[in-house]
């Protein structure tokens, strides 16, 4: 689910960061993460260059075995999208990432 964040204070853990959108990957299969992330980052980079987006992966507690989505998104952000983003970091909840777009 993609939902734009309209208020600056919509992310209480980091009120100084202006979030422009959130991508919630809960329920996604690992094979669907890359195309969803590609579309989301490309779209929001064009709409709001320099904005910060929130990618929610969850903590992986519902995955059999070990977490799947969070390591996959971390790898994609660090290896495949490093030229399109300024930085990324895990959010305060540990269930997602904050990503600053170039």
N, CA and C atoms as an extended XYZ file, in Angstrom:
306
Properties=species:S:1:pos:R:3:atomname:S:1:resname:S:1:resid:I:1 pbc="F F F"
N         0.845       -1.169        0.000 N   UNK     1
C         0.000        0.000        0.000 CA  UNK     1
C         0.895        1.237        0.000 C   UNK     1
N         0.613        2.162       -0.870 N   UNK     2
C         1.350        3.416       -0.943 CA  UNK     2
C         0.435        4.514       -0.457 C   UNK     2
N         0.932        5.306        0.477 N   UNK     3
C         0.117        6.411        0.967 CA  UNK     3
C         1.014        7.625        1.177 C   UNK     3
N         0.680        8.749        0.551 N   UNK     4
C         1.486        9.955        0.756 CA  UNK     4
C         1.283       10.500        2.155 C   UNK     4
N         2.347       11.023        2.706 N   UNK     5
C         2.272       11.672        4.016 CA  UNK     5
C         2.154       13.162        3.775 C   UNK     5
N         1.112       13.754        4.278 N   UNK     6
C         0.859       15.166        4.009 CA  UNK     6
C         1.352       16.074        5.139 C   UNK     6
N         1.504       15.546        6.339 N   UNK     7
C         1.912       16.383        7.464 CA  UNK     7
C         3.355       16.094        7.849 C   UNK     7
N         4.063       17.132        8.172 N   UNK     8
C         5.463       16.979        8.571 CA  UNK     8
C         5.607       16.166        9.850 C   UNK     8
N         4.647       16.251       10.737 N   UNK     9
C         4.744       15.554       12.022 CA  UNK     9
C         4.117       14.164       11.978 C   UNK     9
N         3.899       13.617       10.788 N   UNK    10
C         3.248       12.318       10.696 CA  UNK    10
C         4.165       11.169       11.106 C   UNK    10
N         5.429       11.437       11.311 N   UNK    11
C         6.367       10.413       11.769 CA  UNK    11
C         6.951       10.873       13.097 C   UNK    11
N         6.297       10.513       14.201 N   UNK    12
C         6.639       11.102       15.496 CA  UNK    12
C         8.047       10.814       15.986 C   UNK    12
N         8.667        9.717       15.549 N   UNK    13
C        10.014        9.409       16.035 CA  UNK    13
C        11.055       10.380       15.481 C   UNK    13
N        10.797       10.980       14.327 N   UNK    14
C        11.766       11.884       13.719 CA  UNK    14
C        11.048       13.093       13.118 C   UNK    14
N        10.539       13.992       13.955 N   UNK    15
C         9.741       15.102       13.451 CA  UNK    15
C        10.503       16.061       12.539 C   UNK    15
N        11.836       16.086       12.597 N   UNK    16
C        12.599       16.996       11.754 CA  UNK    16
C        12.704       16.481       10.319 C   UNK    16
N        12.401       15.217       10.092 N   UNK    17
C        12.467       14.642        8.751 CA  UNK    17
C        11.113       14.821        8.075 C   UNK    17
N        11.143       15.344        6.866 N   UNK    18
C         9.912       15.543        6.100 CA  UNK    18
C         9.669       14.318        5.235 C   UNK    18
N         8.760       13.477        5.665 N   UNK    19
C         8.410       12.288        4.886 CA  UNK    19
C         7.433       12.671        3.791 C   UNK    19
N         7.679       12.151        2.593 N   UNK    20
C         6.785       12.466        1.487 CA  UNK    20
C         5.867       11.296        1.145 C   UNK    20
N         6.260       10.066        1.497 N   UNK    21
C         5.417        8.904        1.183 CA  UNK    21
C         5.890        7.689        1.964 C   UNK    21
N         5.014        6.698        2.035 N   UNK    22
C         5.314        5.442        2.707 CA  UNK    22
C         4.931        4.286        1.794 C   UNK    22
N         5.807        3.302        1.720 N   UNK    23
C         5.524        2.057        1.008 CA  UNK    23
C         5.491        0.950        2.046 C   UNK    23
N         4.348        0.307        2.204 N   UNK    24
C         4.190       -0.769        3.175 CA  UNK    24
C         4.279       -2.102        2.441 C   UNK    24
N         5.335       -2.850        2.695 N   UNK    25
C         5.579       -4.119        2.013 CA  UNK    25
C         5.050       -5.329        2.785 C   UNK    25
N         4.329       -5.108        3.876 N   UNK    26
C         3.735       -6.235        4.604 CA  UNK    26
C         2.918       -7.086        3.636 C   UNK    26
N         3.115       -8.377        3.679 N   UNK    27
C         2.350       -9.282        2.842 CA  UNK    27
C         2.930       -9.499        1.456 C   UNK    27
N         3.969       -8.779        1.099 N   UNK    28
C         4.599       -8.973       -0.205 CA  UNK    28
C         5.440      -10.247       -0.195 C   UNK    28
N         5.508      -10.904       -1.329 N   UNK    29
C         6.448      -12.016       -1.494 CA  UNK    29
C         7.806      -11.413       -1.827 C   UNK    29
N         8.869      -12.126       -1.493 N   UNK    30
C        10.220      -11.637       -1.750 CA  UNK    30
C        10.412      -11.317       -3.227 C   UNK    30
N         9.825      -12.091       -4.109 N   UNK    31
C         9.987      -11.871       -5.549 CA  UNK    31
C         9.288      -10.602       -6.034 C   UNK    31
N         8.335      -10.091       -5.267 N   UNK    32
C         7.603       -8.885       -5.656 CA  UNK    32
C         8.214       -7.603       -5.102 C   UNK    32
N         9.183       -7.733       -4.216 N   UNK    33
C         9.746       -6.559       -3.547 CA  UNK    33
C        10.528       -5.677       -4.506 C   UNK    33
N        11.380       -6.248       -5.321 N   UNK    34
C        12.221       -5.456       -6.213 CA  UNK    34
C        11.417       -4.598       -7.182 C   UNK    34
N        10.432       -5.160       -7.914 N   UNK    35
C         9.659       -4.291       -8.817 CA  UNK    35
C         8.837       -3.233       -8.079 C   UNK    35
N         8.306       -3.575       -6.918 N   UNK    36
C         7.520       -2.598       -6.147 CA  UNK    36
C         8.407       -1.458       -5.665 C   UNK    36
N         9.578       -1.795       -5.172 N   UNK    37
C        10.513       -0.784       -4.680 CA  UNK    37
C        11.019        0.083       -5.831 C   UNK    37
N        11.311       -0.531       -6.957 N   UNK    38
C        11.761        0.207       -8.147 CA  UNK    38
C        10.724        1.246       -8.569 C   UNK    38
N         9.486        0.816       -8.693 N   UNK    39
C         8.405        1.710       -9.112 CA  UNK    39
C         8.204        2.840       -8.111 C   UNK    39
N         8.178        2.488       -6.839 N   UNK    40
C         7.960        3.468       -5.780 CA  UNK    40
C         9.061        4.525       -5.745 C   UNK    40
N        10.327        4.078       -5.717 N   UNK    41
C        11.437        5.024       -5.630 CA  UNK    41
C        11.530        5.905       -6.873 C   UNK    41
N        11.328        5.326       -8.045 N   UNK    42
C        11.378        6.106       -9.280 CA  UNK    42
C        10.275        7.151       -9.298 C   UNK    42
N         9.086        6.746       -8.937 N   UNK    43
C         7.944        7.656       -8.941 CA  UNK    43
C         8.150        8.815       -7.974 C   UNK    43
N         8.543        8.517       -6.745 N   UNK    44
C         8.685        9.574       -5.751 CA  UNK    44
C         9.927       10.416       -5.969 C   UNK    44
N        10.939        9.864       -6.582 N   UNK    45
C        12.125       10.655       -6.910 CA  UNK    45
C        11.769       11.725       -7.941 C   UNK    45
N        10.909       11.377       -8.891 N   UNK    46
C        10.454       12.346       -9.890 CA  UNK    46
C         9.522       13.393       -9.278 C   UNK    46
N         8.699       12.975       -8.329 N   UNK    47
C         7.728       13.890       -7.709 CA  UNK    47
C         8.349       14.827       -6.697 C   UNK    47
N         9.294       14.317       -5.913 N   UNK    48
C         9.818       15.093       -4.795 CA  UNK    48
C        11.304       14.807       -4.610 C   UNK    48
N        12.108       15.350       -5.506 N   UNK    49
C        13.553       15.154       -5.437 CA  UNK    49
C        14.072       15.641       -4.092 C   UNK    49
N        14.853       14.812       -3.427 N   UNK    50
C        15.399       15.177       -2.123 CA  UNK    50
C        14.490       14.841       -0.960 C   UNK    50
N        13.309       14.307       -1.247 N   UNK    51
C        12.384       13.936       -0.179 CA  UNK    51
C        12.818       12.653        0.525 C   UNK    51
N        12.216       12.394        1.659 N   UNK    52
C        12.496       11.178        2.422 CA  UNK    52
C        11.246       10.304        2.393 C   UNK    52
N        11.434        9.036        2.050 N   UNK    53
C        10.327        8.091        2.027 CA  UNK    53
C        10.554        7.026        3.104 C   UNK    53
N         9.468        6.417        3.514 N   UNK    54
C         9.507        5.377        4.542 CA  UNK    54
C         9.131        4.057        3.883 C   UNK    54
N        10.011        3.084        3.962 N   UNK    55
C         9.761        1.747        3.430 CA  UNK    55
C         9.521        0.836        4.631 C   UNK    55
N         8.306        0.328        4.763 N   UNK    56
C         7.973       -0.556        5.883 CA  UNK    56
C         8.115       -2.003        5.427 C   UNK    56
N         8.949       -2.748        6.131 N   UNK    57
C         9.166       -4.160        5.817 CA  UNK    57
C         8.590       -5.072        6.890 C   UNK    57
N         8.395       -4.553        8.065 N   UNK    58
C         8.076       -5.387        9.217 CA  UNK    58
C         9.369       -5.963        9.765 C   UNK    58
N         9.264       -6.614       10.880 N   UNK    59
C        10.450       -7.182       11.525 CA  UNK    59
C        10.675       -8.639       11.171 C   UNK    59
N         9.766       -9.219       10.413 N   UNK    60
C         9.927      -10.600        9.977 CA  UNK    60
C         9.425      -11.625       10.964 C   UNK    60
N         8.664      -11.199       11.949 N   UNK    61
C         8.168      -12.142       12.955 CA  UNK    61
C         7.152      -13.119       12.377 C   UNK    61
N         6.506      -12.759       11.265 N   UNK    62
C         5.529      -13.652       10.651 CA  UNK    62
C         6.132      -14.588        9.623 C   UNK    62
N         7.424      -14.430        9.350 N   UNK    63
C         8.097      -15.287        8.370 CA  UNK    63
C         8.526      -16.588        9.021 C   UNK    63
N         8.305      -17.700        8.320 N   UNK    64
C         8.842      -18.958        8.850 CA  UNK    64
C        10.360      -18.920        8.737 C   UNK    64
N        11.042      -19.258        9.779 N   UNK    65
C        12.500      -19.162        9.762 CA  UNK    65
C        12.953      -17.764       10.074 C   UNK    65
N        13.800      -17.219        9.229 N   UNK    66
C        14.326      -15.878        9.485 CA  UNK    66
C        13.624      -14.831        8.621 C   UNK    66
N        13.772      -13.560        8.975 N   UNK    67
C        13.138      -12.493        8.193 CA  UNK    67
C        13.610      -12.515        6.737 C   UNK    67
N        12.702      -12.172        5.833 N   UNK    68
C        13.009      -12.204        4.403 CA  UNK    68
C        13.027      -10.802        3.804 C   UNK    68
N        11.983      -10.015        4.065 N   UNK    69
C        11.840       -8.729        3.391 CA  UNK    69
C        12.901       -7.714        3.810 C   UNK    69
N        13.149       -7.595        5.096 N   UNK    70
C        14.068       -6.570        5.564 CA  UNK    70
C        15.487       -6.746        5.001 C   UNK    70
N        16.062       -7.949        5.043 N   UNK    71
C        17.398       -8.101        4.441 CA  UNK    71
C        17.392       -7.859        2.928 C   UNK    71
N        16.318       -8.250        2.279 N   UNK    72
C        16.235       -8.043        0.826 CA  UNK    72
C        16.179       -6.548        0.493 C   UNK    72
N        15.367       -5.798        1.209 N   UNK    73
C        15.277       -4.357        0.963 CA  UNK    73
C        16.602       -3.676        1.291 C   UNK    73
N        17.243       -4.072        2.386 N   UNK    74
C        18.548       -3.489        2.752 CA  UNK    74
C        19.556       -3.720        1.628 C   UNK    74
N        19.587       -4.925        1.073 N   UNK    75
C        20.517       -5.234       -0.010 CA  UNK    75
C        20.197       -4.417       -1.261 C   UNK    75
N        18.923       -4.342       -1.611 N   UNK    76
C        18.528       -3.569       -2.790 CA  UNK    76
C        18.920       -2.098       -2.641 C   UNK    76
N        18.666       -1.533       -1.474 N   UNK    77
C        18.999       -0.123       -1.243 CA  UNK    77
C        20.503        0.120       -1.293 C   UNK    77
N        21.280       -0.794       -0.747 N   UNK    78
C        22.725       -0.574       -0.690 CA  UNK    78
C        23.439       -0.934       -1.983 C   UNK    78
N        22.888       -1.866       -2.764 N   UNK    79
C        23.591       -2.314       -3.962 CA  UNK    79
C        22.948       -1.828       -5.259 C   UNK    79
N        21.646       -1.902       -5.368 N   UNK    80
C        20.980       -1.620       -6.638 CA  UNK    80
C        20.512       -0.177       -6.785 C   UNK    80
N        20.231        0.492       -5.686 N   UNK    81
C        19.662        1.835       -5.761 CA  UNK    81
C        20.589        2.901       -5.196 C   UNK    81
N        21.831        2.561       -4.958 N   UNK    82
C        22.743        3.508       -4.313 CA  UNK    82
C        22.973        4.776       -5.131 C   UNK    82
N        22.789        4.723       -6.442 N   UNK    83
C        22.962        5.922       -7.265 CA  UNK    83
C        21.726        6.824       -7.253 C   UNK    83
N        20.602        6.302       -6.759 N   UNK    84
C        19.345        7.074       -6.762 CA  UNK    84
C        18.991        7.638       -5.396 C   UNK    84
N        19.715        7.202       -4.372 N   UNK    85
C        19.398        7.661       -3.022 CA  UNK    85
C        20.633        8.280       -2.377 C   UNK    85
N        20.396        9.268       -1.505 N   UNK    86
C        21.500        9.884       -0.765 CA  UNK    86
C        21.926        9.006        0.404 C   UNK    86
N        20.927        8.507        1.145 N   UNK    87
C        21.216        7.666        2.302 CA  UNK    87
C        19.963        6.885        2.678 C   UNK    87
N        20.183        5.859        3.472 N   UNK    88
C        19.061        5.151        4.081 CA  UNK    88
C        19.499        4.681        5.451 C   UNK    88
N        18.518        4.529        6.336 N   UNK    89
C        18.798        4.034        7.679 CA  UNK    89
C        17.567        3.308        8.189 C   UNK    89
N        17.787        2.418        9.124 N   UNK    90
C        16.649        1.706        9.715 CA  UNK    90
C        15.828        2.702       10.531 C   UNK    90
N        14.509        2.547       10.485 N   UNK    91
C        13.663        3.453       11.259 CA  UNK    91
C        13.728        3.103       12.739 C   UNK    91
N        13.138        3.956       13.557 N   UNK    92
C        13.203        3.774       15.013 CA  UNK    92
C        12.523        2.501       15.487 C   UNK    92
N        11.526        2.025       14.766 N   UNK    93
C        10.805        0.824       15.189 CA  UNK    93
C        11.563       -0.452       14.841 C   UNK    93
N        12.520       -0.360       13.914 N   UNK    94
C        13.246       -1.542       13.480 CA  UNK    94
C        12.488       -2.345       12.434 C   UNK    94
N        11.362       -1.816       11.976 N   UNK    95
C        10.535       -2.535       11.014 CA  UNK    95
C        10.500       -1.894        9.640 C   UNK    95
N        11.520       -1.088        9.334 N   UNK    96
C        11.545       -0.442        8.029 CA  UNK    96
C        12.747        0.464        7.883 C   UNK    96
N        12.733        1.245        6.807 N   UNK    97
C        13.857        2.117        6.494 CA  UNK    97
C        13.364        3.505        6.097 C   UNK    97
N        14.148        4.496        6.453 N   UNK    98
C        13.975        5.854        5.951 CA  UNK    98
C        14.973        6.007        4.814 C   UNK    98
N        14.522        6.541        3.693 N   UNK    99
C        15.348        6.642        2.498 CA  UNK    99
C        15.288        8.066        1.960 C   UNK    99
N        16.444        8.725        1.839 N   UNK   100
C        16.497       10.070        1.261 CA  UNK   100
C        16.803        9.942       -0.219 C   UNK   100
N        15.903       10.466       -1.027 N   UNK   101
C        16.027       10.396       -2.480 CA  UNK   101
C        16.967       11.477       -2.994 C   UNK   101
N        17.678       11.181       -4.072 N   UNK   102
C        18.520       12.192       -4.733 CA  UNK   102
C        17.665       13.043       -5.623 C   UNK   102
